[in-house]
Amino acid sequence: MNKDLKYLDTQLPEDIAKLKAVGEYDRVERIIDKRLEKDLPVALRKRLEQEKEILPIIRDSYPHTYEAALSLFKDNIADFKTEEFESLRDEDALDWVYLDGEIHFRENILQNIMKTRPNYAKRCTNPELLDKRTNLLNETMHKMKEKGELTYHIRLRATLKVKPEAQKPGEKIRVHLPLPIEYAQVKNFRLIDTSHKSALVNEPDHPARTVYFEKEYEADEEFYVEYEFDNHMVYKNPLLEEVDEAQPTFYTEEQLPHIKFSPYIKSVAKEIIGNETNPLEKARLIYEYITKNVMYSFVRPYYTITDIPTYALTGFKGDCGIQALTFITLCRAVGVPARWQAGLYTNPETIGNHDWAQFYVAPFGWLYADTSFGGSAYRTGEEERWKFYFGNLEPFRMPAVSDFQHDFTPALDFSRNDPYDNQNGEAEFESGKLTYNDIETTEVAIEIYEKED
């Protein structure tokens, strides 16, 4: 299915685009069905077919009415006023769409404000909404710089279950659960257990590595995988004067629909780097531009955004993946090799989805760039941590993807919930896909500890 993603670069017909903008999704779907009965160019047909997949995802992503969203803020922020809510709207800090002519907001708009607006976080009356990672990150960064390297042992268990209302006992089910790729910072991987012994495990270097289950589904069945590995990080401080004159050209190509060198992308890239020719400094300038100018923001599923870098560089907001892909696109546009790395961020306190980037400069090899963690450090005045995340990561990552929008092996028959990433698992029945609303996925850190030399 991922081979059709390139058609998202095809523009929607004007009438459909206008109806989508005001949230008349039922009418859009009827018009698309009628349009698909006609003889259409392949690119437009594929684009309309995918739009039918995208519309229900958008509808599910924006549950809060204006009144419900405003109440959420007033209930969790001391003395919060309607005028403040409207000010946040004017700043484009509250993600919204029109559904059936009425404005609706994302389910996590409050968490987004707590994460990115310190003045509101100070007034928060619900401590569960606040980010507690800063101290741990600083301590780990300092230890890694002092020792020159740092290793953490990580043992995880990932689970997928089909919700009762979506179960189809007796029908064939296909399930993919992520596994760490055995490359880069991953060492000593060991598969400990799977729920079914017939599971297929991808090759160690598969770009979207999973364990795959295919069987006749039984009611209330659970699919799981448990594994362990070491995350070994070496601190790097690359210097401009040590950069080789000859540089590779791999990972500098376009990759539709998102990694493309449009006139706008090339213009922004040129403004950022100016006349700079050193690839390390080019990458640094791009990192600094994104971390200073693109505000972190939770967003709707990536499948519903048809040009991620332009989304980031026109709205100047985006989450970890949007920022990482923007960094990759800008780097490639100026000839610096860059690629995707993503999976889980997991430390002794928390676990969750995360995306970041790698870029290549000879003779240093592959270096890391985490623009979202770096941007957070920049906004809070943590200059040392801001600089650290250009070139380095802490050892709290489980990388399960090394190539953006790489397909599973074996590929699913129906469209994936997230065709670009590989973080929580996907599943489908033989008769149709299972959406995020149909499944429950969990990731549990069984043990995480620092390994001594």
C-alpha positions as CSV (number, residue, x, y, z in Angstrom):
1,M,0.0,0.0,0.0
2,N,2.9,2.4,0.7
3,K,3.7,2.6,-3.0
4,D,0.6,4.8,-3.5
5,L,1.6,7.4,-1.0
6,K,3.4,9.4,-3.7
7,Y,-0.1,10.3,-5.1
8,L,-0.8,12.4,-2.1
9,D,1.2,15.0,-4.0
10,T,-1.7,15.3,-6.4
11,Q,-3.9,18.3,-5.8
12,L,-7.5,17.7,-4.8
13,P,-10.2,19.0,-7.2
14,E,-11.2,22.5,-6.2
15,D,-14.8,21.7,-5.3
16,I,-13.7,18.8,-3.0
17,A,-11.0,20.9,-1.4
18,K,-13.5,23.7,-0.6
19,L,-16.0,21.3,0.9
20,K,-13.3,19.7,3.0
21,A,-12.2,23.0,4.3
22,V,-15.6,23.7,5.8
23,G,-16.0,20.2,7.1
24,E,-18.7,18.8,4.8
25,Y,-17.2,15.4,4.9
26,D,-20.4,13.4,4.1
27,R,-20.8,15.4,0.9
28,V,-17.1,15.1,0.1
29,E,-17.4,11.3,0.3
30,R,-20.5,11.2,-1.9
31,I,-18.8,13.4,-4.5
32,I,-15.6,11.2,-4.4
33,D,-17.7,8.1,-4.9
34,K,-19.4,9.6,-8.0
35,R,-16.1,10.9,-9.3
36,L,-14.5,7.5,-9.0
37,E,-17.1,6.1,-11.4
38,K,-15.6,8.1,-14.2
39,D,-12.5,7.5,-16.3
40,L,-9.8,9.4,-14.3
41,P,-6.0,9.7,-14.6
42,V,-4.3,7.1,-12.3
43,A,-2.8,9.8,-10.1
44,L,-6.1,11.5,-9.4
45,R,-7.9,8.2,-8.8
46,K,-5.3,7.1,-6.3
47,R,-5.4,10.5,-4.6
48,L,-9.2,10.4,-4.2
49,E,-9.1,6.8,-2.9
50,Q,-6.7,7.9,-0.3
51,E,-8.8,10.9,0.6
52,K,-11.6,8.5,1.5
53,E,-9.2,6.9,4.0
54,I,-8.1,10.3,5.4
55,L,-11.4,11.9,6.1
56,P,-12.6,9.6,8.9
57,I,-9.1,9.9,10.5
58,I,-9.5,13.7,10.6
59,R,-13.0,13.4,12.0
60,D,-11.9,11.2,14.9
61,S,-8.9,13.4,15.6
62,Y,-10.9,16.5,16.6
63,P,-13.5,15.5,19.3
64,H,-13.8,18.8,21.3
65,T,-16.4,21.4,20.4
66,Y,-15.5,25.0,21.2
67,E,-17.4,24.9,24.5
68,A,-15.8,21.6,25.6
69,A,-12.3,22.8,24.7
70,L,-12.8,26.1,26.6
71,S,-14.1,24.2,29.7
72,L,-11.0,21.9,29.6
73,F,-8.7,24.9,29.9
74,K,-10.8,26.6,32.6
75,D,-10.9,23.4,34.6
76,N,-7.1,22.9,34.6
77,I,-5.6,26.4,34.5
78,A,-6.1,28.8,37.4
79,D,-8.2,31.9,36.5
80,F,-8.2,31.0,32.8
81,K,-10.2,33.5,30.7
82,T,-12.0,33.2,27.4
83,E,-9.9,36.0,26.1
84,E,-6.8,33.9,26.7
85,F,-8.3,31.0,24.7
86,E,-9.0,33.4,21.8
87,S,-5.5,34.7,22.0
88,L,-4.1,31.1,21.7
89,R,-6.3,30.6,18.7
90,D,-4.9,33.7,17.1
91,E,-1.4,32.4,17.7
92,D,-2.4,29.1,15.9
93,A,-1.5,27.3,19.2
94,L,-4.8,25.3,19.2
95,D,-5.1,22.8,16.4
96,W,-8.6,22.8,14.9
97,V,-10.7,22.0,11.8
98,Y,-14.3,22.6,10.8
99,L,-16.6,19.6,11.0
100,D,-20.1,20.1,9.6
101,G,-19.6,23.8,9.7
102,E,-18.6,23.9,13.4
103,I,-15.1,24.3,14.8
104,H,-13.6,21.3,16.6
105,F,-10.3,21.0,18.5
106,R,-7.8,18.2,18.9
107,E,-8.1,15.9,22.0
108,N,-4.6,16.9,23.3
109,I,-4.7,20.7,22.9
110,L,-4.4,21.2,26.7
111,Q,-1.3,19.0,27.0
112,N,0.2,20.8,24.1
113,I,-0.1,24.2,25.8
114,M,1.4,22.8,29.0
115,K,4.3,21.4,27.1
116,T,5.1,24.6,25.1
117,R,3.9,27.6,27.1
118,P,5.7,27.9,30.5
119,N,3.4,30.8,31.6
120,Y,0.4,28.5,31.5
121,A,2.2,25.5,32.9
122,K,2.9,27.6,36.0
123,R,-0.8,28.1,36.5
124,C,-1.7,24.4,35.9
125,T,-3.8,22.9,38.6
126,N,-3.3,19.3,37.4
127,P,0.3,18.1,37.9
128,E,-0.3,15.1,35.7
129,L,-0.2,17.4,32.7
130,L,3.4,18.7,33.4
131,D,6.6,17.5,31.7
132,K,9.0,16.0,34.3
133,R,11.9,14.9,32.1
134,T,14.3,17.9,32.3
135,N,16.3,16.9,35.3
136,L,16.9,13.4,34.0
137,L,18.0,14.6,30.6
138,N,20.5,17.1,32.0
139,E,21.9,14.5,34.4
140,T,22.3,11.9,31.6
141,M,23.8,14.5,29.2
142,H,26.4,15.5,31.7
143,K,27.3,11.9,32.5
144,M,27.6,11.0,28.8
145,K,29.9,14.0,28.1
146,E,32.1,13.3,31.2
147,K,32.5,9.5,30.4
148,G,32.5,9.9,26.6
149,E,29.9,7.2,26.2
150,L,26.9,5.7,28.1
151,T,25.0,2.5,27.8
152,Y,21.6,1.6,29.1
153,H,20.0,-1.9,29.1
154,I,16.4,-1.8,28.1
155,R,13.8,-4.6,28.3
156,L,10.4,-3.9,26.8
157,R,7.1,-5.7,26.2
158,A,4.7,-4.5,23.5
159,T,1.1,-5.8,23.2
160,L,-1.8,-5.5,20.8
161,K,-5.4,-6.5,21.4
162,V,-8.5,-6.0,19.3
163,K,-11.3,-4.2,21.1
164,P,-14.5,-6.4,21.7
165,E,-16.7,-4.5,19.3
166,A,-14.2,-5.0,16.4
167,Q,-13.4,-8.7,17.0
168,K,-14.0,-11.3,14.3
169,P,-13.4,-14.7,15.7
170,G,-12.6,-17.3,13.0
171,E,-11.3,-14.8,10.5
172,K,-7.6,-14.5,9.6
173,I,-5.8,-11.7,11.3
174,R,-2.4,-10.1,10.5
175,V,-0.5,-8.3,13.1
176,H,2.8,-6.3,13.1
177,L,4.6,-5.3,16.4
178,P,7.8,-3.2,16.2
179,L,11.2,-4.5,17.0
180,P,14.5,-2.6,17.4
181,I,16.7,-2.5,14.3
182,E,20.1,-4.0,15.1
183,Y,22.2,-1.1,13.9
184,A,23.6,2.3,15.1
185,Q,23.1,2.5,18.8
186,V,21.4,-0.9,19.3
187,K,23.7,-3.7,20.7
188,N,23.1,-7.2,22.1
189,F,19.4,-7.5,21.0
190,R,17.7,-10.6,22.3
191,L,14.1,-11.7,21.5
192,I,12.8,-13.1,24.8
193,D,9.2,-14.2,24.0
194,T,6.3,-13.9,21.7
195,S,2.6,-14.7,22.2
196,H,2.6,-17.2,19.3
197,K,5.6,-19.4,18.4
198,S,4.8,-19.2,14.7
199,A,5.7,-15.5,14.6
200,L,7.9,-14.2,11.7
201,V,10.8,-12.0,12.8
202,N,12.2,-9.6,10.3
203,E,15.8,-9.4,9.4
204,P,18.0,-7.5,12.0
205,D,18.5,-4.5,9.6
206,H,15.0,-4.3,8.2
207,P,14.1,-0.5,7.9
208,A,10.7,-1.0,9.5
209,R,11.5,-4.1,11.6
210,T,8.6,-6.0,13.2
211,V,7.5,-9.4,14.5
212,Y,4.6,-10.6,12.3
213,F,1.7,-12.8,13.3
214,E,-0.8,-14.3,10.9
215,K,-3.5,-16.8,12.1
216,E,-7.2,-17.5,12.6
217,Y,-8.3,-15.0,15.2
218,E,-9.7,-16.2,18.6
219,A,-11.9,-14.1,20.8
220,D,-10.1,-11.8,23.2
221,E,-6.7,-12.9,21.8
222,E,-3.6,-11.0,22.8
223,F,-0.5,-10.5,20.7
224,Y,2.7,-9.6,22.3
225,V,6.5,-9.5,22.0
226,E,9.1,-9.1,24.7
227,Y,12.8,-8.3,24.0
228,E,15.9,-6.6,25.4
229,F,18.9,-4.7,24.1
230,D,21.6,-2.3,25.0
231,N,21.5,1.3,23.8
232,H,25.1,2.4,23.5
233,M,25.8,6.1,22.8
234,V,29.2,7.7,22.2
235,Y,29.5,11.4,22.7
236,K,30.6,13.3,19.7
237,N,31.7,16.9,19.3
238,P,32.5,17.3,15.5
239,L,34.6,20.3,14.5
240,L,34.2,22.3,11.3
241,E,37.9,22.3,10.6
242,E,37.9,18.5,10.6
243,V,35.3,18.0,7.9
244,D,36.5,16.2,4.8
245,E,36.4,17.9,1.5
246,A,34.8,14.9,-0.3
247,Q,31.3,14.1,0.9
248,P,28.9,11.2,-0.1
249,T,25.7,11.8,-2.0
250,F,23.5,9.0,-0.6
251,Y,20.3,10.0,1.2
252,T,20.1,13.3,-0.7
253,E,17.3,12.4,-3.0
254,E,13.6,13.4,-3.0
255,Q,11.0,10.9,-1.6
256,L,7.5,11.8,-2.5
257,P,5.0,13.0,-1.2
258,H,6.9,14.8,1.6
259,I,10.6,14.9,0.9
260,K,10.5,17.1,-2.2
261,F,12.5,20.2,-3.2
262,S,9.7,22.5,-4.1
263,P,10.6,26.2,-5.0
264,Y,9.5,27.2,-1.5
265,I,11.6,24.5,0.2
266,K,14.7,25.4,-1.9
267,S,14.1,29.1,-1.1
268,V,13.9,28.6,2.6
269,A,16.9,26.3,2.6
270,K,19.0,28.9,0.7
271,E,17.9,31.6,3.2
272,I,19.0,29.4,6.1
273,I,22.5,28.5,4.9
274,G,23.3,31.6,2.8
275,N,26.7,31.0,1.2
276,E,27.8,28.3,3.6
277,T,29.6,25.4,2.0
278,N,30.7,23.3,5.0
279,P,28.1,20.4,5.3
280,L,28.4,20.3,9.1
281,E,27.7,24.0,9.4
282,K,24.8,23.7,6.9
283,A,23.2,21.1,9.1
284,R,23.8,23.1,12.2
285,L,22.2,26.2,10.7
286,I,19.2,24.1,9.7
287,Y,19.0,22.6,13.2
288,E,19.1,26.1,14.8
289,Y,16.5,27.5,12.4
290,I,14.0,24.7,13.2
291,T,14.6,24.7,17.0
292,K,14.3,28.5,17.2
293,N,11.4,29.0,14.8
294,V,9.2,25.9,14.7
295,M,7.1,25.6,17.9
296,Y,6.4,22.1,19.2
297,S,2.8,21.2,18.7
298,F,0.9,17.9,18.8
299,V,-0.7,17.3,15.4
300,R,-3.2,15.1,13.8
301,P,-2.1,11.7,12.2
302,Y,0.6,12.3,9.5
303,Y,-1.4,10.4,6.9
304,T,-3.8,13.4,6.9
305,I,-1.0,15.9,6.1
306,T,0.0,15.8,2.4
307,D,3.2,17.9,2.6
308,I,4.8,17.7,6.1
309,P,7.8,20.0,5.6
310,T,5.7,22.8,4.0
311,Y,3.2,22.4,6.8
312,A,6.0,23.1,9.3
313,L,7.7,25.9,7.4
314,T,4.5,27.9,6.7
315,G,2.7,27.3,10.0
316,F,5.9,27.1,12.1
317,K,4.6,24.4,14.3
318,G,4.8,20.6,14.4
319,D,5.6,17.6,16.6
320,C,8.8,15.6,16.8
321,G,8.2,13.8,13.5
322,I,7.2,16.9,11.6
323,Q,10.3,18.7,12.8
324,A,12.6,15.7,12.1
325,L,11.3,15.3,8.5
326,T,11.6,19.0,7.9
327,F,15.2,18.8,9.1
328,I,15.8,15.9,6.8
329,T,14.2,17.6,3.8
330,L,16.1,20.8,4.2
331,C,19.4,18.9,4.7
332,R,18.9,16.9,1.5
333,A,17.9,20.0,-0.4
334,V,21.3,21.5,0.3
335,G,23.2,18.3,-0.3
336,V,23.7,17.0,3.2
337,P,22.7,13.3,3.6
338,A,19.9,12.8,6.1
339,R,17.6,10.0,7.1
340,W,14.8,9.1,9.5
341,Q,15.1,7.3,12.8
342,A,12.1,6.7,15.0
343,G,10.5,4.4,17.5
344,L,10.2,4.8,21.2
345,Y,11.6,7.2,23.8
346,T,11.9,5.2,27.0
347,N,13.6,6.0,30.3
348,P,13.1,4.8,33.9
349,E,10.2,7.3,34.3
350,T,8.2,7.2,31.0
351,I,7.8,5.6,27.6
352,G,6.2,7.0,24.5
353,N,6.4,7.5,20.7
354,H,9.2,9.6,19.3
355,D,10.9,10.6,16.0
356,W,14.3,12.1,15.3
357,A,16.9,12.4,12.5
358,Q,20.3,11.4,11.5
359,F,22.7,13.3,9.1
360,Y,26.0,12.3,7.6
361,V,29.2,14.3,7.5
362,A,32.5,12.6,6.7
363,P,34.7,11.7,8.5
364,F,32.4,11.6,11.5
365,G,29.8,9.3,9.9
366,W,26.1,9.4,11.0
367,L,25.3,12.0,13.6
368,Y,22.0,12.6,15.4
369,A,19.7,15.6,15.5
370,D,16.6,15.8,17.7
371,T,15.0,19.0,16.8
372,S,12.0,18.7,19.2
373,F,14.1,17.9,22.3
374,G,16.5,20.6,21.1
375,G,13.7,23.1,20.6
376,S,12.4,22.4,24.1
377,A,15.8,23.1,25.6
378,Y,16.1,26.3,23.6
379,R,12.7,27.6,24.7
380,T,13.6,27.0,28.4
381,G,17.1,28.6,28.1
382,E,19.0,25.3,28.4
383,E,21.7,26.2,25.9
384,E,24.0,23.2,26.8
385,R,21.2,20.7,26.2
386,W,20.1,22.6,23.0
387,K,23.6,22.2,21.6
388,F,23.9,18.6,22.8
389,Y,21.0,17.4,20.6
390,F,22.8,18.5,17.5
391,G,25.1,15.5,17.0
392,N,24.0,13.4,19.9
393,L,21.2,11.6,21.7
394,E,20.9,10.2,25.2
395,P,20.6,6.4,25.4
396,F,16.8,6.2,25.9
397,R,15.7,5.3,22.4
398,M,14.3,2.1,20.8
399,P,14.8,2.7,17.0
400,A,12.3,0.6,15.0
401,V,12.4,2.7,11.7
402,S,15.4,3.8,9.7
403,D,13.6,4.8,6.5
404,F,10.6,7.1,6.4
405,Q,7.5,5.4,4.9
406,H,9.2,2.1,4.5
407,D,6.6,-0.7,4.1
408,F,6.2,-3.7,6.4
409,T,7.3,-7.2,5.4
410,P,5.0,-8.8,4.6
411,A,3.0,-5.8,3.6
412,L,-0.6,-5.4,4.8
413,D,-3.4,-5.6,2.3
414,F,-5.2,-2.5,3.5
415,S,-3.9,1.0,4.3
416,R,-2.0,1.4,7.5
417,N,-3.0,3.8,10.3
418,D,0.4,5.3,10.1
419,P,2.1,4.4,6.7
420,Y,5.2,6.5,7.6
421,D,6.3,5.2,11.0
422,N,6.5,2.0,13.1
423,Q,5.9,2.6,16.8
424,N,2.9,0.8,18.3
425,G,1.8,-1.9,15.9
426,E,-0.8,-2.4,13.2
427,A,-3.3,-5.1,12.4
428,E,-6.0,-6.0,9.9
429,F,-8.5,-8.8,9.3
430,E,-8.7,-10.5,6.0
431,S,-12.0,-8.5,5.3
432,G,-10.7,-5.1,6.3
433,K,-8.4,-2.8,8.2
434,L,-8.4,-2.2,11.9
435,T,-8.2,1.5,12.8
436,Y,-6.7,3.0,16.0
437,N,-10.2,3.0,17.4
438,D,-10.4,-0.8,16.9
439,I,-7.2,-1.8,18.7
440,E,-5.5,-1.3,22.0
441,T,-1.7,-1.2,22.1
442,T,0.6,-0.9,25.1
443,E,4.3,-0.6,25.6
444,V,5.8,-1.5,29.1
445,A,9.3,-1.0,30.2
446,I,10.1,-4.1,32.3
447,E,13.6,-2.9,33.2
448,I,15.9,0.0,32.3
449,Y,19.2,0.6,33.9
450,E,22.6,2.0,33.3
451,K,25.3,-0.6,32.4
452,E,28.7,0.0,34.0
453,D,31.9,-0.2,32.0
